[in-house]
Amino acid sequence: MVLSPALKELLESDSGALLRERLPDRIVGTIGESGLIGSAELAFYQGAEGLAPHIDSGRIARIDGYGTPNTTSERSDPVLLLLILVLFVVLLMPVAVFIAAAVRFGGERRDRRLAALRLVGSDSGMTRRIAAGEALAGAMLGLVFGAGFFMVGRQLAGTAEVFRISVFPSYLNPSPLLALLVAVAVPTAAVLVTLLALRGVVIEPLGVVRSGRPPRRRLWWRLLLPLAGLAMLYPMIGNGRENGDFNQYLVTGGVVLLLVGVTALLPWIVETVVARLGAGGVAWQLAVRRLQMSSGTAARMVNGIAVAVAGAIALQMLFAGAEEEYTRSTGQDVAWAQMEVTLPNAVPPAPAAERLRDTKGVNEVYDYSEGHLGDRARDPEATTTVTVGGCTALREIADLPSCAEGDVFAVHGAEWDSGVDVAKLAAPGRKLYLDPSYEGTPKSLEIPWTVPQGVKAAKPRHGLLAGIDRGGILITPKAVPDTLAPALEGHAYLRLDESVPDVHDRVRNTVAAVDPLANAVTWAETERSGRFDAIRTGLFVGAACVLALIGASLLVSQLEQLRERRRLLSALVAFGTRRRTLSLSVLWQTAIPVALGLLLASVVGLTLGTVLLKMTGTPVRVDWTGVLAMAGIGGAVVLAVTLLSLPPLLRLMRPEGLRTE
């Protein structure tokens, strides 16, 4: 056999010992990138002989091509397209917010440098041009380093797996047009944000003058942004999936404006709240006074996390609301059985069941054989199922009046036999045919069987083996002639002790030893649409990357603020302030804006989620556990960043911070 590199590595490791029992063949090669979906995919091609008789048997198919090319354009699901649109906006918005915030790092030191330039003769306009040039130079240098980090990360991505998704480095080749857009947009944003930040600053030769009492932030224009976003989304409320696709421009614009509204409202909320905060401990007073002096800086630091949490709450509501439409019940009762084994025809189920019972972790095995009976050998008018098994297994299928070896039962009123009179079909002495043939299909076995005397009536039981009532004819093994065995397919249902390590793999190894063509599947109560699952997985992968970016950016922002306040921190320590008090004040300075940001994010996220659910025609339900989880994750990221910033904070409190030239 030939293996993917990941599977080869697994089989050669200790953790692959059980899997190696199922794949004992000699390894003769490795599958290349063009034959794999991802770098961590576990795949193999196995050589075998004697497959021809089993082709088109339902287990083996001859492959004459890969994929299923579709010449007709398939109409996409509007709800899934809406999910994708909102997903991309929610994942990209925090990145844009952090780019805007990053160019404000080191603002106070930059202003002091510009004041020195005024002292040597530059005028106000020249000073602003110099500030824009600094921002442009920094952004260009950042692009160069960013491209380098991207190339390194691109190579490392080939060794990582996130939520069972892996990629090859070649998958991450950027689009030239999008790369050019980034190269133009980032420096442009840096220059514009810098010039915008300098509007309220007067830089004079002897220092930077900011008004002692800055004008209060106005609320009215900040409310216009989220209201405009709601206005763009409102025309699509009630569309559902019956009225065509959602307008992608209105959806994108509306979601962007709502999330941008978070960044506009948060500075006003932080300023308004901290202005009313009063007495407390020393650490609390230090934190509150710092926030009152620079509430904008604190809000900018939290903006990204607030936008991410608001978007995550809205997406979580949309996914939870839409999940029911893309999830269906399998009808499998996982409390009754956890695995199902299907055996090829002519493989007797009884010996296989014994081997399964001897497998570690298997508590109970219900085995039987199954086939199809018709009233004619070819193109029968009436058909039903025939089930062969011991009394224990048959009692799981139907309510039997009594059962002993040699009995035959006809199940009346089963859901599987709707439209078929089983009593008439199972009349004693009537000749039926097992595995009848149909026009347009290869000739089947067409084995004749005469219904014996003494057939007993039975009633169906619901849902134990396949989710619906099973009917037809039930036969105990002693009443089955040997001629029927080639047309019967064996089944076994397993009740497992899932506390046993690797119990599912142990069962699969036993099944593979019974017959290579036997199939073992794990039961589940529900199954989801593959496309919905793919979008959901994309959300998890994207969210993990965005959270990593948020954490890194917050850490840089926190460290930059601490460096700007190095002399102040050293002076406070020199005056006798305890380090513990200063550390606690830094924690309060982070916690207060974060709490306000998460509260605002929850309100905006719930509003956006409600509107999106109404757009899809889905009943509005709030999963408060999910909302709290999203807010908790955002808070945990900030807490982790604060803890990581404590060691540099302690170093900045040393007396050396008072030295100057």
C-alpha positions as CSV (number, residue, x, y, z in Angstrom):
1,M,0.0,0.0,0.0
2,V,1.0,3.7,-0.4
3,L,0.2,6.1,2.4
4,S,-0.1,9.8,3.1
5,P,2.9,11.1,5.0
6,A,0.7,11.8,8.1
7,L,-0.7,8.2,8.1
8,K,2.8,6.7,7.7
9,E,4.0,8.7,10.7
10,L,1.0,7.6,12.7
11,L,1.4,3.9,11.9
12,E,5.1,4.1,12.8
13,S,4.3,5.6,16.2
14,D,3.0,3.9,19.4
15,S,-0.4,5.6,19.1
16,G,-0.9,3.8,15.7
17,A,-0.6,0.3,17.0
18,L,-4.3,-0.6,16.9
19,L,-4.6,0.9,13.4
20,R,-1.6,-1.0,12.2
21,E,-3.5,-4.2,12.9
22,R,-6.0,-3.2,10.2
23,L,-3.4,-2.1,7.8
24,P,-0.7,-4.7,8.0
25,D,0.3,-4.4,4.3
26,R,3.8,-3.6,3.2
27,I,4.4,0.2,2.6
28,V,5.8,0.7,-0.9
29,G,5.3,4.5,-1.4
30,T,4.0,7.8,-0.2
31,I,1.0,9.8,-1.7
32,G,2.1,13.2,-3.0
33,E,0.4,16.6,-2.5
34,S,-1.7,16.3,-5.6
35,G,-3.4,13.1,-4.2
36,L,-4.3,14.6,-0.8
37,I,-6.7,17.2,0.5
38,G,-4.5,18.4,3.4
39,S,-1.1,17.9,4.9
40,A,-2.5,16.0,7.9
41,E,-5.0,13.8,5.9
42,L,-4.9,10.1,6.8
43,A,-5.3,8.3,3.5
44,F,-4.0,5.2,1.8
45,Y,-4.3,3.2,-1.4
46,Q,-4.2,-0.6,-0.8
47,G,-3.4,-3.2,-3.4
48,A,-5.6,-6.3,-3.5
49,E,-6.6,-9.2,-5.7
50,G,-10.0,-10.9,-6.3
51,L,-12.0,-7.6,-6.3
52,A,-13.7,-8.2,-9.7
53,P,-16.6,-10.4,-8.4
54,H,-17.5,-7.7,-5.8
55,I,-17.6,-4.7,-8.1
56,D,-21.0,-3.0,-8.0
57,S,-22.0,-5.1,-5.0
58,G,-22.5,-1.9,-3.0
59,R,-19.1,-2.2,-1.3
60,I,-16.7,-1.9,-4.2
61,A,-17.1,0.4,-7.2
62,R,-14.7,0.8,-10.2
63,I,-13.3,4.4,-10.3
64,D,-13.1,5.9,-13.7
65,G,-12.7,9.5,-12.5
66,Y,-12.5,11.7,-9.5
67,G,-15.1,14.2,-8.4
68,T,-18.6,14.7,-9.7
69,P,-18.5,17.3,-12.5
70,N,-21.8,19.2,-12.7
71,T,-22.6,20.7,-16.0
72,T,-25.6,22.6,-14.7
73,S,-25.2,25.4,-12.3
74,E,-26.7,24.4,-8.9
75,R,-28.7,27.1,-7.2
76,S,-27.0,28.0,-3.9
77,D,-28.9,28.0,-0.6
78,P,-29.5,31.7,0.3
79,V,-29.2,31.0,4.0
80,L,-25.8,29.4,3.5
81,L,-24.6,32.3,1.4
82,L,-25.8,34.7,4.1
83,L,-23.8,32.7,6.6
84,I,-20.6,32.9,4.5
85,L,-21.1,36.7,3.9
86,V,-21.5,37.4,7.6
87,L,-18.7,35.0,8.5
88,F,-16.2,36.9,6.3
89,V,-17.2,40.3,7.6
90,V,-17.1,39.2,11.2
91,L,-13.7,37.7,10.9
92,L,-12.1,40.6,8.9
93,M,-13.6,43.5,10.9
94,P,-11.4,43.0,14.0
95,V,-8.3,42.9,11.7
96,A,-9.3,46.3,10.2
97,V,-10.0,47.7,13.7
98,F,-6.6,46.7,14.9
99,I,-4.8,48.1,11.9
100,A,-6.5,51.5,12.7
101,A,-5.5,51.2,16.3
102,A,-1.9,50.1,15.7
103,V,-0.8,53.3,14.0
104,R,-1.7,55.1,17.2
105,F,0.9,53.2,19.2
106,G,3.5,55.5,20.7
107,G,1.4,58.6,20.0
108,E,2.6,60.6,23.0
109,R,6.3,60.1,22.3
110,R,5.6,61.0,18.6
111,D,4.0,64.2,19.7
112,R,7.0,65.1,21.8
113,R,9.3,64.5,18.8
114,L,7.2,66.7,16.7
115,A,7.3,69.5,19.3
116,A,11.1,69.3,19.1
117,L,10.8,69.8,15.3
118,R,8.7,72.9,15.9
119,L,11.5,74.2,18.1
120,V,14.0,74.0,15.2
121,G,11.7,75.8,12.8
122,S,9.1,73.6,11.2
123,D,5.6,75.0,10.8
124,S,2.3,73.3,11.7
125,G,1.7,71.9,8.2
126,M,5.2,70.6,7.9
127,T,4.9,68.9,11.3
128,R,1.7,67.1,10.1
129,R,3.4,66.0,6.9
130,I,6.4,64.7,8.9
131,A,3.9,62.7,11.2
132,A,2.2,61.3,8.1
133,G,5.7,60.4,6.6
134,E,6.6,58.6,9.9
135,A,3.3,56.6,9.7
136,L,3.9,55.8,6.1
137,A,7.5,54.7,6.7
138,G,6.4,52.5,9.6
139,A,3.5,51.0,7.6
140,M,5.8,50.2,4.7
141,L,8.4,48.6,7.0
142,G,5.5,46.7,8.6
143,L,4.4,45.4,5.2
144,V,7.9,44.1,4.5
145,F,8.1,42.4,7.9
146,G,4.5,41.2,7.5
147,A,5.3,39.6,4.2
148,G,8.3,37.9,5.7
149,F,6.2,36.6,8.7
150,F,3.6,35.5,6.2
151,M,6.1,33.4,4.3
152,V,7.4,31.8,7.5
153,G,3.8,31.2,8.7
154,R,2.8,29.8,5.3
155,Q,5.5,27.1,5.7
156,L,4.6,26.4,9.3
157,A,0.9,26.1,8.4
158,G,1.7,22.9,6.5
159,T,2.6,21.3,9.8
160,A,-0.5,22.4,11.8
161,E,-4.0,21.0,12.1
162,V,-6.9,23.1,13.4
163,F,-10.3,21.5,14.0
164,R,-9.1,18.6,11.8
165,I,-8.4,21.0,8.9
166,S,-4.9,21.0,7.5
167,V,-3.4,22.7,4.4
168,F,-0.4,22.6,2.2
169,P,1.7,25.8,1.9
170,S,0.7,26.1,-1.7
171,Y,-2.9,26.5,-0.6
172,L,-1.9,29.8,1.0
173,N,-0.6,31.5,-2.2
174,P,-2.1,35.0,-2.0
175,S,-4.1,36.4,-4.9
176,P,-1.9,39.1,-6.5
177,L,-4.9,41.5,-6.7
178,L,-5.7,41.1,-3.0
179,A,-2.0,41.4,-2.0
180,L,-1.8,44.7,-4.0
181,L,-5.0,45.9,-2.2
182,V,-3.4,45.2,1.2
183,A,-0.1,46.8,0.2
184,V,-2.1,50.0,-0.8
185,A,-4.8,50.0,2.0
186,V,-2.5,49.5,5.0
187,P,-0.2,52.5,4.4
188,T,-3.2,54.6,3.3
189,A,-5.1,53.8,6.5
190,A,-2.0,54.5,8.6
191,V,-1.6,58.0,7.1
192,L,-5.3,58.9,7.3
193,V,-5.6,57.7,11.0
194,T,-2.5,59.7,11.9
195,L,-3.8,62.9,10.4
196,L,-7.2,62.3,12.0
197,A,-5.6,61.8,15.4
198,L,-3.6,65.1,15.1
199,R,-6.7,67.2,14.5
200,G,-7.3,67.7,18.2
201,V,-3.6,68.3,19.1
202,V,-1.7,71.6,19.1
203,I,2.0,71.0,18.7
204,E,4.1,74.0,19.9
205,P,7.8,74.4,20.1
206,L,7.9,74.0,23.9
207,G,5.6,71.0,24.1
208,V,2.3,69.4,23.1
209,V,-0.8,71.3,24.2
210,R,-4.0,69.5,24.6
211,S,-7.0,71.4,26.1
212,G,-7.1,70.7,29.8
213,R,-10.8,69.8,29.5
214,P,-11.4,68.2,26.1
215,P,-14.8,68.6,24.6
216,R,-17.3,65.9,25.5
217,R,-17.8,63.3,22.8
218,R,-21.1,63.7,20.9
219,L,-23.5,60.8,20.8
220,W,-25.8,61.6,18.0
221,W,-23.5,60.9,15.1
222,R,-22.2,57.7,16.8
223,L,-25.8,56.4,16.8
224,L,-26.2,57.0,13.1
225,L,-23.8,54.2,12.2
226,P,-25.6,51.3,13.8
227,L,-29.0,52.8,12.8
228,A,-27.8,53.0,9.2
229,G,-26.7,49.4,9.4
230,L,-30.1,48.3,10.6
231,A,-31.7,50.4,7.8
232,M,-29.7,48.5,5.2
233,L,-30.7,45.1,6.6
234,Y,-34.3,45.9,7.3
235,P,-35.6,45.5,3.7
236,M,-34.5,41.8,3.7
237,I,-36.3,40.8,6.9
238,G,-38.7,37.9,6.3
239,N,-37.0,36.9,3.0
240,G,-36.2,33.4,4.2
241,R,-34.9,31.2,1.5
242,E,-38.0,31.4,-0.7
243,N,-37.4,34.9,-2.1
244,G,-34.1,34.4,-3.7
245,D,-30.6,35.4,-2.6
246,F,-30.0,38.2,0.0
247,N,-28.5,41.3,-1.5
248,Q,-24.8,40.8,-0.7
249,Y,-24.0,44.5,-0.8
250,L,-26.7,45.4,1.7
251,V,-25.8,42.5,3.9
252,T,-22.1,43.4,3.9
253,G,-22.7,47.1,4.4
254,G,-25.3,46.6,7.1
255,V,-23.1,44.2,9.2
256,V,-20.0,46.5,8.7
257,L,-21.9,49.6,9.9
258,L,-23.3,47.8,12.9
259,L,-19.9,46.5,13.9
260,V,-18.2,49.9,13.2
261,G,-20.9,51.4,15.5
262,V,-19.3,49.4,18.3
263,T,-16.0,51.3,17.8
264,A,-17.8,54.6,17.6
265,L,-20.0,54.1,20.7
266,L,-17.4,52.5,23.0
267,P,-15.3,55.7,23.5
268,W,-18.4,57.7,24.4
269,I,-19.6,54.9,26.8
270,V,-16.1,54.6,28.5
271,E,-15.8,58.4,28.9
272,T,-19.3,58.8,30.3
273,V,-19.0,55.9,32.8
274,V,-15.5,56.6,34.1
275,A,-16.4,60.3,34.6
276,R,-18.9,59.1,37.2
277,L,-16.6,56.7,39.0
278,G,-15.6,57.9,42.4
279,A,-13.8,56.9,45.6
280,G,-12.1,53.6,46.2
281,G,-8.8,52.1,47.1
282,V,-5.5,53.5,45.9
283,A,-5.3,51.1,43.0
284,W,-8.9,51.9,42.0
285,Q,-8.2,55.7,42.1
286,L,-5.0,55.5,40.1
287,A,-6.9,53.4,37.5
288,V,-10.0,55.6,37.3
289,R,-7.9,58.8,37.1
290,R,-5.8,57.4,34.3
291,L,-9.0,56.4,32.4
292,Q,-10.5,59.8,32.9
293,M,-7.4,61.4,31.4
294,S,-7.1,59.1,28.4
295,S,-10.4,57.2,28.0
296,G,-9.9,57.2,24.2
297,T,-6.7,55.2,24.4
298,A,-8.4,52.6,26.7
299,A,-11.4,52.4,24.3
300,R,-9.1,51.9,21.3
301,M,-7.4,49.0,23.0
302,V,-10.7,47.2,23.7
303,N,-12.4,48.1,20.3
304,G,-11.1,45.0,18.5
305,I,-12.2,42.5,21.2
306,A,-15.6,44.2,21.4
307,V,-16.1,44.0,17.6
308,A,-15.0,40.3,17.6
309,V,-17.3,39.4,20.4
310,A,-20.3,41.3,18.9
311,G,-19.8,39.5,15.6
312,A,-19.2,36.1,17.3
313,I,-22.5,36.4,19.3
314,A,-24.4,37.3,16.1
315,L,-22.9,34.4,14.2
316,Q,-23.5,32.0,17.1
317,M,-27.2,33.0,17.1
318,L,-27.4,32.6,13.3
319,F,-25.7,29.2,13.3
320,A,-27.8,28.0,16.3
321,G,-31.0,29.2,14.6
322,A,-30.1,27.7,11.2
323,E,-28.7,24.4,12.5
324,E,-32.0,22.8,13.0
325,E,-32.8,23.2,9.3
326,Y,-29.5,21.5,8.3
327,T,-29.7,18.7,10.9
328,R,-31.8,15.6,10.6
329,S,-32.4,12.7,12.9
330,T,-30.9,9.4,11.9
331,G,-33.4,7.5,13.9
332,Q,-30.6,5.6,15.6
333,D,-31.1,4.9,19.3
334,V,-27.5,5.4,20.7
335,A,-28.8,4.3,24.1
336,W,-29.6,0.9,22.7
337,A,-26.5,0.4,20.4
338,Q,-23.5,2.4,19.5
339,M,-22.1,0.6,16.5
340,E,-23.5,-1.3,13.5
341,V,-21.6,-4.0,11.5
342,T,-22.6,-5.1,8.0
343,L,-21.2,-8.3,6.7
344,P,-21.0,-9.3,3.0
345,N,-23.4,-12.0,1.7
346,A,-22.4,-15.6,2.4
347,V,-20.5,-14.5,5.6
348,P,-22.4,-16.2,8.4
349,P,-23.2,-13.7,11.2
350,A,-23.2,-16.1,14.1
351,P,-19.4,-16.8,14.1
352,A,-18.7,-13.1,13.5
353,A,-21.0,-12.2,16.4
354,E,-19.0,-14.5,18.7
355,R,-15.8,-12.9,17.8
356,L,-17.3,-9.4,18.4
357,R,-18.6,-10.6,21.8
358,D,-15.0,-11.5,22.7
359,T,-13.7,-8.0,21.8
360,K,-12.7,-5.9,24.8
361,G,-15.4,-3.3,25.5
362,V,-18.3,-5.0,23.7
363,N,-21.1,-5.7,26.2
364,E,-23.8,-7.0,23.9
365,V,-24.2,-8.1,20.3
366,Y,-27.5,-8.5,18.4
367,D,-26.9,-10.3,15.1
368,Y,-29.2,-11.2,12.3
369,S,-29.3,-11.7,8.5
370,E,-31.5,-9.8,6.1
371,G,-32.7,-10.1,2.5
372,H,-35.6,-9.2,0.3
373,L,-38.5,-11.4,-0.8
374,G,-40.7,-11.0,-3.8
375,D,-43.8,-12.7,-5.1
376,R,-42.1,-13.2,-8.5
377,A,-38.5,-14.0,-9.5
378,R,-38.4,-11.0,-11.9
379,D,-40.0,-7.6,-11.4
380,P,-42.1,-8.6,-8.4
381,E,-45.3,-6.7,-7.7
382,A,-45.1,-7.1,-3.9
383,T,-41.9,-7.3,-1.9
384,T,-41.0,-7.4,1.8
385,T,-37.9,-8.0,4.0
386,V,-36.9,-11.3,5.5
387,T,-34.9,-11.3,8.7
388,V,-33.1,-14.3,10.1
389,G,-31.9,-14.3,13.7
390,G,-32.2,-15.8,17.2
391,C,-35.1,-15.1,19.4
392,T,-33.2,-12.4,21.4
393,A,-32.5,-10.4,18.2
394,L,-36.0,-10.9,16.7
395,R,-37.6,-9.6,19.9
396,E,-35.7,-6.3,19.3
397,I,-37.5,-6.1,16.0
398,A,-41.0,-7.1,16.8
399,D,-43.3,-8.0,19.7
400,L,-43.4,-11.8,19.5
401,P,-46.2,-13.9,21.2
402,S,-43.6,-16.6,21.9
403,C,-40.4,-17.7,20.3
404,A,-38.5,-21.0,19.9
405,E,-36.0,-22.3,17.3
406,G,-37.8,-23.3,14.1
407,D,-40.5,-20.5,14.4
408,V,-41.5,-18.2,11.5
409,F,-43.3,-14.9,12.1
410,A,-45.1,-12.4,9.8
411,V,-45.1,-8.8,11.1
412,H,-48.3,-6.9,10.4
413,G,-48.7,-3.2,10.2
414,A,-45.1,-2.2,10.0
415,E,-44.0,1.1,8.5
416,W,-41.6,-0.6,6.1
417,D,-44.4,-2.6,4.5
418,S,-46.8,0.2,3.8
419,G,-49.0,-0.9,0.9
420,V,-48.0,-4.6,1.2
421,D,-50.3,-7.2,2.7
422,V,-47.7,-9.3,4.6
423,A,-50.4,-11.8,5.7
424,K,-51.3,-12.6,2.1
425,L,-47.7,-12.6,1.0
426,A,-46.7,-15.0,3.8
427,A,-49.6,-17.5,3.2
428,P,-48.3,-21.0,4.1
429,G,-47.3,-23.0,1.0
430,R,-46.8,-19.9,-1.2
431,K,-43.6,-19.7,-3.2
432,L,-41.6,-16.5,-2.8
433,Y,-38.2,-15.5,-4.3
434,L,-35.3,-14.2,-2.3
435,D,-33.2,-11.5,-4.1
436,P,-35.5,-11.0,-7.1
437,S,-34.3,-9.4,-10.3
438,Y,-35.5,-6.1,-11.8
439,E,-35.6,-4.9,-15.3
440,G,-32.5,-2.8,-16.2
441,T,-30.3,-4.4,-13.5
442,P,-28.0,-7.4,-13.6
443,K,-29.7,-10.7,-12.9
444,S,-29.9,-11.5,-9.1
445,L,-29.9,-14.9,-7.4
446,E,-33.8,-15.4,-7.5
447,I,-33.7,-18.2,-4.9
448,P,-37.1,-19.8,-4.4
449,W,-38.5,-20.4,-0.9
450,T,-41.8,-21.9,0.1
451,V,-43.5,-20.4,3.1
452,P,-43.8,-23.1,5.8
453,Q,-46.8,-24.0,7.8
454,G,-47.5,-22.4,11.3
455,V,-46.5,-18.9,10.5
456,K,-47.1,-16.8,13.7
457,A,-48.4,-13.2,13.7
458,A,-46.3,-10.5,15.3
459,K,-46.5,-6.7,15.8
460,P,-43.7,-4.3,15.0
461,R,-41.5,-2.5,17.6
462,H,-40.6,1.1,16.7
463,G,-37.2,2.6,16.3
464,L,-34.7,0.1,17.8
465,L,-32.8,-1.0,14.7
466,A,-33.4,1.6,12.1
467,G,-35.6,4.4,13.4
468,I,-38.8,3.1,11.9
469,D,-41.0,0.0,12.3
470,R,-39.4,-3.0,10.6
471,G,-41.8,-5.6,9.2
472,G,-41.8,-8.5,6.8
473,I,-41.0,-12.1,7.7
474,L,-38.9,-13.1,10.7
475,I,-37.3,-16.6,10.7
476,T,-35.3,-18.4,13.4
477,P,-32.0,-20.0,12.1
478,K,-33.3,-23.6,12.2
479,A,-36.2,-22.8,9.9
480,V,-33.9,-21.4,7.1
481,P,-32.7,-23.8,4.4
482,D,-29.0,-23.6,3.4
483,T,-30.0,-22.5,-0.1
484,L,-31.0,-19.0,1.2
485,A,-27.6,-18.2,2.8
486,P,-25.9,-16.7,-0.3
487,A,-28.6,-14.0,-0.6
488,L,-28.6,-12.9,3.1
489,E,-26.6,-10.0,4.3
490,G,-25.4,-10.2,7.9
491,H,-25.9,-7.4,10.5
492,A,-24.7,-6.9,14.0
493,Y,-25.6,-4.2,16.5
494,L,-23.2,-3.6,19.3
495,R,-23.7,-2.2,22.8
496,L,-20.3,-0.9,24.0
497,D,-18.6,0.1,27.2
498,E,-17.3,3.4,25.9
499,S,-15.1,3.9,29.0
500,V,-12.8,1.3,27.5
501,P,-10.0,3.1,25.6
502,D,-10.1,2.9,21.8
503,V,-13.2,0.6,22.0
504,H,-14.3,1.7,18.5
505,D,-10.9,0.9,17.0
506,R,-10.9,-2.5,18.7
507,V,-14.3,-3.3,17.1
508,R,-13.0,-2.2,13.7
509,N,-10.0,-4.5,14.0
510,T,-12.2,-7.5,14.8
511,V,-14.5,-6.6,11.9
512,A,-11.5,-6.4,9.5
513,A,-10.3,-9.8,10.7
514,V,-13.7,-11.3,10.1
515,D,-13.8,-10.1,6.5
516,P,-12.0,-7.3,4.7
517,L,-15.2,-6.2,3.0
518,A,-17.2,-6.0,6.3
519,N,-18.2,-2.5,7.3
520,A,-18.4,-1.0,10.8
521,V,-20.1,2.4,11.4
522,T,-20.6,4.4,14.6
523,W,-24.1,5.4,15.4
524,A,-25.2,9.0,16.0
525,E,-28.6,10.5,16.8
526,T,-28.3,13.3,14.2
527,E,-26.3,14.2,11.1
528,R,-25.7,17.6,9.7
529,S,-25.5,18.9,6.1
530,G,-21.9,18.7,4.8
531,R,-22.0,22.3,3.4
532,F,-23.3,23.6,6.7
533,D,-20.6,21.7,8.6
534,A,-17.9,23.0,6.3
535,I,-19.0,26.6,6.9
536,R,-19.1,25.9,10.7
537,T,-15.6,24.4,10.6
538,G,-14.4,27.5,8.6
539,L,-15.8,29.7,11.4
540,F,-13.9,27.8,14.1
541,V,-10.6,27.9,12.1
542,G,-11.0,31.6,11.3
543,A,-12.0,32.5,14.9
544,A,-8.9,30.7,16.3
545,C,-6.7,32.8,13.9
546,V,-8.5,36.0,14.7
547,L,-8.3,35.4,18.5
548,A,-4.5,34.8,18.1
549,L,-4.2,38.1,16.3
550,I,-6.4,39.9,18.9
551,G,-4.2,38.5,21.7
552,A,-1.0,39.5,20.0
553,S,-2.2,43.0,19.2
554,L,-3.6,43.6,22.7
555,L,-0.3,42.6,24.1
556,V,1.7,45.0,21.9
557,S,-0.8,47.8,22.8
558,Q,-0.5,47.1,26.5
559,L,3.3,47.0,26.4
560,E,3.4,50.3,24.4
561,Q,1.2,52.1,26.9
562,L,3.3,50.8,29.8
563,R,6.5,52.1,28.1
564,E,5.0,55.5,27.6
565,R,4.2,55.6,31.3
566,R,7.6,54.3,32.4
567,R,8.7,57.5,34.2
568,L,5.3,57.9,35.9
569,L,5.4,54.4,37.2
570,S,9.0,54.8,38.5
571,A,8.0,58.1,40.2
572,L,5.1,56.4,41.9
573,V,7.3,53.6,43.2
574,A,9.9,56.2,44.4
575,F,7.2,57.9,46.4
576,G,6.4,54.7,48.1
577,T,3.5,53.2,46.1
578,R,3.5,49.4,46.5
579,R,4.2,47.4,43.3
580,R,1.1,45.3,44.2
581,T,-1.0,48.4,44.1
582,L,0.4,49.5,40.7
583,S,-0.2,46.0,39.3
584,L,-3.7,46.0,40.5
585,S,-4.3,49.5,39.1
586,V,-3.1,48.3,35.6
587,L,-5.6,45.4,36.0
588,W,-8.4,47.8,36.8
589,Q,-7.4,50.0,33.8
590,T,-7.9,47.0,31.6
591,A,-10.9,45.5,33.3
592,I,-13.2,48.5,33.3
593,P,-13.1,49.2,29.5
594,V,-13.2,45.5,28.8
595,A,-16.4,45.1,30.9
596,L,-18.0,48.0,29.2
597,G,-16.9,46.8,25.8
598,L,-18.2,43.3,26.4
599,L,-21.5,44.7,27.6
600,L,-21.8,46.9,24.4
601,A,-20.7,43.9,22.3
602,S,-23.4,41.7,23.8
603,V,-26.1,44.3,23.0
604,V,-25.0,44.9,19.4
605,G,-24.4,41.1,18.9
606,L,-27.9,40.2,20.1
607,T,-29.4,42.9,17.9
608,L,-27.5,41.8,14.8
609,G,-28.2,38.2,15.5
610,T,-32.0,38.9,15.9
611,V,-32.1,40.8,12.6
612,L,-30.2,38.0,10.8
613,L,-32.6,35.4,12.2
614,K,-35.6,37.5,11.1
615,M,-34.0,37.8,7.6
616,T,-33.8,34.0,7.3
617,G,-37.3,33.5,8.6
618,T,-36.1,31.6,11.6
619,P,-37.7,31.9,15.1
620,V,-35.6,34.1,17.3
621,R,-34.0,32.2,20.2
622,V,-31.2,33.4,22.3
623,D,-28.7,30.8,23.5
624,W,-27.6,32.6,26.7
625,T,-25.0,29.9,27.4
626,G,-23.4,30.6,24.0
627,V,-23.6,34.4,24.5
628,L,-21.9,34.1,27.9
629,A,-19.3,31.8,26.4
630,M,-18.4,34.3,23.6
631,A,-18.1,37.1,26.2
632,G,-16.1,34.8,28.5
633,I,-13.7,34.0,25.7
634,G,-13.1,37.7,25.0
635,G,-12.6,38.4,28.6
636,A,-10.2,35.5,29.0
637,V,-8.1,36.8,26.1
638,V,-7.8,40.2,27.8
639,L,-7.0,38.6,31.2
640,A,-4.3,36.5,29.6
641,V,-2.8,39.6,27.9
642,T,-2.8,41.5,31.2
643,L,-1.1,38.6,33.0
644,L,1.6,38.5,30.3
645,S,2.2,42.2,30.7
646,L,2.9,42.0,34.4
647,P,6.6,40.9,34.1
648,P,7.5,44.0,31.9
649,L,5.4,46.2,34.2
650,L,7.5,45.1,37.2
651,R,10.7,45.9,35.3
652,L,9.4,49.3,34.3
653,M,8.9,50.2,38.0
654,R,12.6,50.3,38.8
655,P,14.2,53.6,39.8
656,E,16.2,53.6,36.6
657,G,13.1,54.8,34.8
658,L,13.6,58.3,36.3
659,R,16.8,58.8,34.5
660,T,16.7,61.2,31.5
661,E,19.1,63.0,29.2
